[in-house]
């Protein structure tokens, strides 16, 4: 990602080396092509409240000018640092009020009127620091607006914010039970003997569960991996009224005495989620160490020493792994969609062949061109989808709009069957120039695999585009660390392999003689 930062202080040490910067206070256009523009303006903390208030108006003017000059770029605006200390009067806190107005009125209005603008709250970072935000020696000698000792932490925090703005986050929390969801051991203390209720420490564990339940309603999948007797845990689920996280909330669980690393891999296979999208929470440092060793891609945070730390622990986990700039409809439905996978898999066992099983599902595919209602979801899928993704190209909303202006055919598709609605789970981009078409992107959420939807949908899109444009269609597979499952997929949909280079990149041409026949047990609606 190519980032350009407009700034009024020295901030180079806070960003990666590939980032480019404006001069101090300069609002000239970037000299080179960039993907993302960051506006990092802060007030001069050495000035009086009156002068800082005037400076806010100057910053507003610069922000508006830069936005008007860069209408087709993603623009990220950092808020001003809060200042509740430097006011002459308690009654009339002019500076504090001006900062609040800038952060929560001025910027909010810009976001509502410009779809390419995102706001990042810098006070989330500054508020949790334990050392002085400004080192006055470095401020006066080098114009450093943030203490250079915080540079490493800022880089990590800002990188996470870019992921969240791109709607990238972890997908699943895997939870232990004993001394994690409740205090004590259910097999020894009994269903009503564990610490879970109105008194400390039970009230802390209950608050933790309630927050986890709220998170499940925001699109994060919950699973349990516990060394326990299943009957003991199920009895607690059914009979302890203070318990919130149970089989009705969980998308999957492994409650047995097996190795937890193996159980987590089994959960990943059942849910069709890569283990690199998991966060594992367990009070036992031995179990955490085992998962770290055998599944290093799984995030394994340290568990708090005391139950009263659980609420802070939850929010630290959320802000590091699960925060998001905005929630899509698909996010809000995700927990139920993963539960539906279980019922599909159980249904499949009844049938002797795949064709009969697929016909029984009543699959409906709704195909849509890219528009204002779905472009955010399309961009999100390009950022998050790893396994079924032919070329793993990451795009922002702004870049997708640019491609559309240049003539690209951009589609998405939602999928539903008798067990539930998966929402928009397919994305496709076919570029067009004077001589040919090129399959730039084809991706699917892994939770809809196994029903041949990926074949049927791409064939329908090819049929739509080639009917409009009678040009040859090329395609490409670019290998990544995670997309091996699609290396030969194009051979199933009428493409002919014409070349494979030393890096494993495969080039294909679509066979114009290929007879596109769509199977009868799918209903495809073209919108």
VOGU-3710 file (C-alpha; in Angstrom, 3 decimals, decimal comma):
1> xxxxxxxxxx> 0,000/0,000/0,000  1,349/3,409/-1,015  0,606/6,019/1,661  1,076/9,782/1,519  0,842/11,828/4,731  -0,102/15,493/4,940  1,298/16,822/8,220  2,270/19,961/10,114  4,883/18,373/12,401  7,665/15,808/12,217
11> xxxxxxxxxx> 5,933/12,406/12,018  8,195/10,376/9,703  9,380/8,218/12,633  5,778/7,093/13,248  5,288/5,456/9,830  6,879/2,756/7,707  9,819/3,682/5,508  7,780/3,387/2,288  5,477/6,233/3,361  5,913/9,640/1,685
21> xxxxxxxxxx> 5,158/13,009/3,266  4,165/16,565/2,446  6,208/19,502/3,595  5,154/21,116/6,875  1,689/22,527/6,238  2,019/21,995/2,472  -1,228/21,009/0,678  0,258/20,277/-2,765  -0,830/17,097/-4,548  1,386/14,009/-4,053
31> xxxxxxxxxx> 4,160/13,820/-6,654  3,618/10,073/-7,129  0,540/7,849/-7,434  -0,676/6,694/-4,008  -3,464/4,450/-2,697  -4,188/6,167/0,595  -3,854/9,730/1,849  -3,487/10,359/5,574  -4,217/13,748/7,144  -2,159/13,984/10,341
41> xxxxxxxxxx> -2,631/17,485/11,695  -2,199/18,363/15,361  -2,281/21,562/17,367  0,801/23,383/18,612  0,772/22,444/22,310  3,156/25,299/23,187  0,645/27,979/22,176  -2,127/29,626/24,171  -5,705/28,249/24,008  -6,722/31,254/21,876
51> xxxxxxxxxx> -4,025/30,596/19,271  -4,766/26,860/19,223  -8,438/27,616/18,600  -7,463/29,767/15,614  -5,202/26,941/14,435  -8,175/24,553/14,399  -9,914/26,773/11,851  -6,757/26,761/9,706  -6,621/22,967/9,870  -10,280/22,759/8,828
61> xxxxxxxxxx> -9,521/24,812/5,725  -6,575/22,599/4,793  -8,578/19,411/5,318  -11,412/20,667/3,096  -8,980/21,763/0,364  -7,125/18,419/0,337  -10,391/16,489/0,211  -11,596/18,543/-2,748  -8,317/17,905/-4,581  -8,382/14,120/-3,981
71> xxxxxxxxxx> -11,946/12,986/-4,592  -10,939/9,567/-5,987  -8,528/8,500/-3,234  -9,130/6,913/0,132  -8,485/9,619/2,727  -7,866/8,809/6,383  -8,142/11,695/8,831  -6,662/11,422/12,311  -8,596/13,280/14,975  -7,006/16,006/17,075
81> xxxxxxxxxx> -5,584/14,974/20,431  -7,991/15,841/23,244  -6,868/18,579/25,599  -8,814/19,082/28,816  -5,948/20,704/30,736  -5,079/23,908/28,895  -8,149/26,085/29,429  -8,113/29,431/31,215  -11,545/28,840/32,722  -13,387/25,756/33,913
91> xxxxxxxxxx> -16,708/27,378/33,001  -15,644/28,294/29,461  -13,320/25,553/28,257  -12,974/27,082/24,793  -10,103/24,950/23,529  -11,575/21,623/24,677  -14,912/22,498/23,105  -13,260/23,486/19,809  -11,378/20,172/19,656  -14,551/18,211/20,397
101> xxxxxxxxxx> -16,376/20,174/17,696  -13,635/19,387/15,166  -13,481/15,684/16,033  -17,159/14,896/16,373  -19,030/17,498/14,328  -16,757/18,746/11,561  -15,225/15,340/10,741  -18,555/13,533/11,099  -20,117/15,864/8,529  -17,227/15,205/6,138
111> xxxxxxxxxx> -17,649/11,436/6,483  -21,386/11,632/5,850  -20,888/13,660/2,664  -17,760/11,907/1,277  -17,706/8,109/0,997  -13,915/8,065/0,512  -13,164/9,590/3,939  -12,483/7,511/7,046  -11,711/8,903/10,493  -9,308/7,286/12,954
121> xxxxxxxxxx> -9,521/8,274/16,609  -5,969/9,037/17,733  -7,122/9,423/21,337  -7,714/5,667/21,483  -3,945/5,298/21,147  -2,921/8,285/23,248  -5,322/7,471/26,079  -3,679/4,158/26,985  -0,070/5,342/27,085  1,747/5,284/30,417
131> xxxxxxxxxx> 4,431/7,835/29,544  4,210/11,483/28,517  2,699/11,936/25,056  4,967/14,876/24,277  8,669/14,938/25,015  9,263/18,691/25,101  12,950/18,367/24,340  12,189/16,601/21,040  9,244/18,884/20,338  11,316/22,071/20,516
141> xxxxxxxxxx> 14,453/20,650/18,851  12,844/18,473/16,138  9,132/19,375/15,976  8,187/15,822/17,057  4,520/15,955/18,058  4,538/12,508/19,739  7,169/11,171/22,122  9,621/9,139/19,964  9,556/6,400/22,619  5,996/5,689/21,440
151> xxxxxxxxxx> 6,958/5,276/17,763  7,019/1,455/17,757  3,646/1,220/19,506  2,152/3,843/17,206  3,275/1,968/14,069  1,632/-1,226/15,321  -1,540/0,602/16,330  -1,798/2,506/13,044  -1,249/-0,675/11,012  -4,155/-2,273/12,893
161> xxxxxxxxxx> -6,326/0,769/12,198  -5,610/0,449/8,463  -6,747/-3,181/8,635  -9,913/-2,208/10,470  -10,653/0,595/7,978  -10,273/-2,044/5,244  -12,733/-4,205/7,232  -10,080/-6,839/7,955  -10,201/-8,540/11,330  -9,965/-11,937/12,977
171> xxxxxxxxxx> -13,038/-14,130/12,595  -13,268/-16,495/15,558  -12,611/-16,630/19,317  -11,932/-20,112/20,688  -12,625/-20,241/24,422  -11,669/-22,553/27,236  -14,353/-23,157/29,899  -13,022/-23,773/33,441  -11,478/-20,640/34,993  -12,053/-18,834/31,685
181> xxxxxxxxxx> -15,817/-18,594/31,190  -16,464/-19,268/34,856  -14,400/-19,584/38,023  -13,573/-23,093/39,160  -13,856/-26,513/37,564  -17,356/-27,693/36,711  -16,418/-31,383/37,014  -15,308/-30,826/40,616  -17,348/-27,843/41,834  -20,608/-28,782/40,139
191> xxxxxxxxxx> -23,007/-26,864/37,924  -23,974/-24,407/40,663  -20,680/-24,504/42,531  -18,634/-22,703/39,887  -18,102/-18,966/40,324  -20,635/-17,401/37,975  -23,264/-14,962/39,218  -23,879/-11,805/41,186  -21,021/-11,885/43,705  -17,302/-11,479/43,042
201> xxxxxxxxxx> -15,598/-13,226/41,296  -18,690/-14,697/39,621  -19,937/-11,277/38,546  -16,660/-10,632/36,685  -16,959/-13,917/34,764  -20,614/-13,161/33,982  -19,703/-9,705/32,630  -17,020/-11,339/30,478  -19,578/-13,786/29,065  -22,094/-11,012/28,412
211> xxxxxxxxxx> -19,497/-9,041/26,439  -18,582/-12,149/24,435  -22,263/-12,707/23,659  -22,597/-9,088/22,491  -19,529/-9,625/20,289  -21,145/-12,692/18,706  -23,990/-10,413/17,572  -21,404/-8,253/15,770  -20,217/-10,998/13,458  -17,462/-12,684/15,491
221> xxxxxxxxxx> -17,764/-16,466/15,641  -17,538/-18,049/19,098  -16,285/-21,598/19,651  -15,267/-23,630/22,700  -12,254/-25,893/23,071  -12,183/-27,383/26,565  -10,668/-30,394/28,309  -13,773/-31,534/30,113  -16,531/-34,103/30,241  -19,111/-33,034/27,679
231> xxxxxxxxxx> -21,982/-34,095/29,952  -20,776/-31,797/32,757  -20,550/-28,761/30,479  -23,905/-29,446/28,824  -25,503/-29,783/32,252  -24,135/-26,355/33,183  -25,368/-24,904/29,879  -28,852/-26,230/30,572  -29,174/-25,568/34,303  -27,031/-22,612/35,405
241> xxxxxxxxxx> -29,156/-19,554/34,682  -26,174/-17,213/35,077  -24,380/-18,814/32,141  -24,685/-16,912/28,840  -22,309/-18,719/26,440  -23,819/-22,089/25,507  -24,527/-24,327/22,517  -27,174/-21,881/21,278  -24,544/-19,126/21,028  -21,544/-21,170/19,908
251> xxxxxxxxxx> -21,001/-22,010/16,257  -18,958/-25,108/17,141  -17,271/-26,738/20,108  -14,776/-29,444/21,047  -15,224/-30,657/24,610  -13,032/-33,713/25,188  -9,617/-34,685/26,551  -7,685/-34,399/23,296  -4,788/-32,111/22,356  -6,151/-28,533/22,042
261> xxxxxxxxxx> -4,039/-27,719/18,994  -5,601/-30,676/17,164  -9,051/-29,649/18,370  -8,555/-26,119/17,050  -7,527/-27,511/13,643  -10,685/-29,632/13,713  -12,794/-26,547/14,496  -11,155/-24,698/11,602  -12,040/-27,532/9,219  -15,656/-27,641/10,419
271> xxxxxxxxxx> -16,129/-23,878/10,150  -14,103/-23,517/6,934  -12,006/-20,785/8,550  -8,221/-20,583/8,368  -6,493/-20,981/11,719  -4,801/-17,610/11,140  -8,244/-16,071/11,760  -8,477/-17,576/15,269  -7,841/-16,046/18,690  -7,457/-18,632/21,467
281> xxxxxxxxxx> -8,353/-17,685/25,050  -7,358/-20,004/27,879  -6,341/-19,387/31,495  -3,802/-22,240/31,439  -0,319/-21,096/30,303  0,611/-24,687/29,385  -2,317/-24,946/26,962  -1,526/-21,504/25,545  2,106/-22,525/25,052  1,080/-25,723/23,262
291> xxxxxxxxxx> -1,122/-23,840/20,796  1,569/-21,208/20,225  4,102/-23,935/19,421  1,984/-26,069/17,098  -0,266/-23,347/15,628  1,913/-20,206/15,576  -0,549/-18,446/13,253  -3,223/-18,483/15,991  -3,228/-15,394/18,214  -2,860/-16,437/21,865
301> xxxxxxxxxx> -3,062/-13,477/24,280  -2,007/-13,825/27,914  -4,961/-14,359/30,230  -5,407/-11,915/33,139  -4,242/-12,960/36,602  -7,373/-11,727/38,378  -11,061/-12,018/37,410  -11,618/-8,283/37,976  -9,314/-7,669/34,995  -11,583/-9,561/32,571
311> xxxxxxxxxx> -13,527/-6,550/31,256  -10,329/-4,668/30,380  -8,987/-7,900/28,888  -12,049/-8,221/26,661  -11,701/-4,691/25,290  -7,965/-5,112/24,727  -8,690/-8,268/22,729  -11,457/-6,523/20,801  -9,381/-3,463/19,917  -6,390/-5,536/18,839
321> xxxxxxxxxx> -8,133/-8,250/16,839  -11,828/-7,589/16,190  -12,407/-3,871/15,799  -13,883/-2,735/12,490  -14,642/0,585/10,858  -18,218/-0,427/10,031  -20,300/-3,583/10,244  -21,902/-4,986/7,081  -25,169/-6,915/6,999  -23,103/-10,050/6,326
331> xxxxxxxxxx> -21,082/-9,407/9,492  -24,228/-9,198/11,585  -25,536/-12,482/10,155  -22,242/-14,370/10,293  -22,781/-16,307/13,535  -26,010/-17,814/12,244  -24,412/-18,556/8,888  -21,707/-20,655/10,511  -24,318/-22,531/12,529  -26,117/-23,297/9,258
341> xxxxxxxxxx> -22,965/-25,068/8,038  -23,485/-27,719/10,722  -27,050/-28,429/9,574  -25,961/-28,662/5,916  -23,260/-31,143/6,798  -25,700/-33,242/8,795  -28,216/-33,153/5,938  -25,563/-34,306/3,466  -25,139/-37,603/5,323  -28,662/-38,690/4,274
351> xxxxxxxxxx> -27,879/-38,689/0,540  -25,954/-41,272/-1,462  -24,747/-38,873/-4,170  -23,821/-35,212/-4,449  -26,379/-34,364/-7,152  -29,336/-35,409/-5,009  -27,916/-33,524/-2,020  -27,443/-30,316/-4,023  -30,917/-30,580/-5,521  -32,392/-30,885/-2,011
361> xxxxxxxxxx> -30,866/-27,593/-0,846  -32,982/-25,266/-3,045  -29,958/-23,058/-3,759  -30,664/-19,518/-4,955  -27,870/-17,284/-6,290  -28,600/-13,580/-6,697  -26,117/-11,867/-9,023  -25,626/-8,093/-8,729  -23,472/-5,539/-10,520  -21,264/-3,483/-8,222
371> xxxxxxxxxx> -23,194/-0,499/-6,829  -23,311/1,831/-3,824  -25,161/-0,779/-1,773  -22,583/-3,543/-2,110  -19,224/-1,919/-2,944  -18,156/-1,793/0,704  -18,787/-5,533/1,062  -16,898/-6,221/-2,195  -13,889/-4,259/-0,968  -14,076/-6,081/2,357
381> xxxxxxxxxx> -13,999/-9,470/0,612  -10,938/-8,540/-1,444  -9,183/-7,586/1,783  -10,174/-10,668/3,802  -10,578/-13,632/1,458  -7,461/-15,790/1,241  -8,240/-19,408/0,397  -10,627/-19,299/-2,567  -9,050/-16,290/-4,268  -7,423/-16,654/-7,689
391> xxxxxxxxxx> -5,069/-13,658/-7,544  -5,430/-12,237/-3,972  -5,654/-8,626/-5,108  -6,531/-6,220/-2,262  -8,761/-3,299/-3,226  -10,339/-0,333/-1,468  -13,789/1,019/-2,299  -12,154/3,951/-4,050  -10,031/1,711/-6,246  -13,047/-0,409/-7,199
401> xxxxxxxxxx> -14,873/2,746/-8,255  -11,855/3,694/-10,357  -11,833/0,282/-12,054  -15,545/0,580/-12,756  -15,008/3,970/-14,422  -12,376/2,369/-16,651  -14,883/-0,214/-17,865  -14,341/-3,197/-15,566  -17,279/-5,555/-15,118  -17,644/-5,958/-11,349
411> xxxxxxxxxx> -20,128/-8,378/-9,814  -21,037/-9,810/-6,460  -23,440/-12,577/-5,564  -25,426/-13,589/-2,516  -26,278/-17,218/-1,839  -29,109/-18,773/0,144  -30,644/-22,212/0,523  -33,231/-23,906/2,705  -30,939/-23,681/5,758  -30,260/-19,963/5,586
421> xxxxxxxxxx> -28,990/-16,867/3,800  -25,211/-16,551/3,471  -25,414/-12,978/2,190  -22,901/-11,562/-0,305  -20,143/-14,159/-0,420  -18,852/-14,023/-4,031  -16,905/-11,320/-5,828  -15,781/-11,116/-9,451  -13,944/-8,485/-11,494  -13,411/-8,782/-15,235
431> xxxxxxxxxx> -11,333/-5,986/-16,767  -11,857/-4,962/-20,375  -9,572/-3,172/-22,817  -9,697/-2,711/-26,600  -8,546/-6,241/-27,380  -9,541/-8,593/-24,574  -11,183/-9,368/-21,254  -9,184/-10,349/-18,164  -10,434/-12,127/-15,037  -8,788/-9,858/-12,490
441> xxxxxxxxxx> -10,511/-11,266/-9,403  -12,664/-14,225/-8,504  -13,194/-15,060/-4,849  -15,626/-16,805/-2,534  -16,142/-17,059/1,176  -15,139/-20,566/2,215  -18,374/-21,088/4,110  -20,256/-21,608/0,816  -17,816/-24,103/-0,703  -18,795/-27,711/-1,306
451> xxxxxxxxxx> -21,976/-26,996/-3,254  -20,452/-26,250/-6,697  -21,661/-22,652/-6,345  -18,224/-21,394/-7,362  -18,524/-23,128/-10,753  -22,099/-22,156/-11,532  -21,643/-18,495/-10,576  -18,466/-17,902/-12,592  -19,978/-19,551/-15,659  -23,039/-17,305/-15,391
461> xxxxxxxxxx> -20,836/-14,203/-15,086  -18,726/-15,282/-18,085  -21,912/-15,780/-20,065  -23,157/-12,305/-19,103  -19,911/-10,508/-19,947  -19,053/-12,352/-23,167  -22,584/-11,741/-24,454  -21,955/-8,004/-24,029  -18,390/-8,031/-25,303  -17,296/-10,521/-27,919
471> xxxxxxxxxx> -13,611/-10,521/-26,930  -11,255/-13,282/-25,839  -11,106/-13,864/-22,063  -7,824/-14,393/-20,245  -7,340/-15,449/-16,641  -4,551/-15,990/-14,180  -3,763/-17,868/-10,990  -1,187/-16,265/-8,671  -0,118/-18,599/-5,864  -0,125/-17,343/-2,289
481> xxxxxxxxxx> 0,537/-19,004/1,048  -3,158/-19,851/1,368  -4,851/-20,254/-2,038  -3,543/-23,639/-3,140  -7,131/-24,945/-3,272  -7,813/-22,901/-6,463  -4,626/-23,627/-8,417  -6,497/-25,827/-10,927  -9,991/-24,434/-10,484  -10,130/-22,642/-13,845
491> xxxxxxxxxx> -9,798/-25,960/-15,690  -13,274/-26,827/-14,352  -14,930/-23,831/-16,026  -13,710/-23,921/-19,615  -10,234/-22,376/-19,340  -7,151/-23,802/-21,061  -3,742/-23,549/-19,394  -1,292/-21,794/-21,741  1,675/-21,104/-19,491  3,103/-21,588/-16,002
501> xxxxxxxxxx> 6,163/-19,605/-14,955  8,866/-20,464/-12,436  6,935/-18,764/-9,624  3,864/-20,937/-10,192  1,819/-18,200/-11,868  -0,543/-19,856/-14,343  -1,981/-18,129/-17,422  -5,225/-19,304/-19,022  -7,405/-18,593/-22,038  -11,108/-19,273/-21,992
511> xxxxxxxxxx> -12,115/-21,831/-24,626  -14,645/-20,050/-26,899  -16,040/-23,462/-27,871  -16,820/-24,351/-24,267  -20,527/-25,051/-23,863  -21,775/-23,188/-20,797  -24,503/-25,368/-19,318  -25,915/-24,358/-15,958  -27,290/-27,144/-13,777  -31,015/-27,149/-13,190
521> xxxxxxx> -30,929/-27,437/-9,405  -29,646/-23,860/-9,028  -31,835/-20,788/-9,338  -29,846/-17,786/-10,572  -31,410/-14,337/-10,420  -29,681/-11,604/-12,422  -30,353/-8,152/-10,973
//
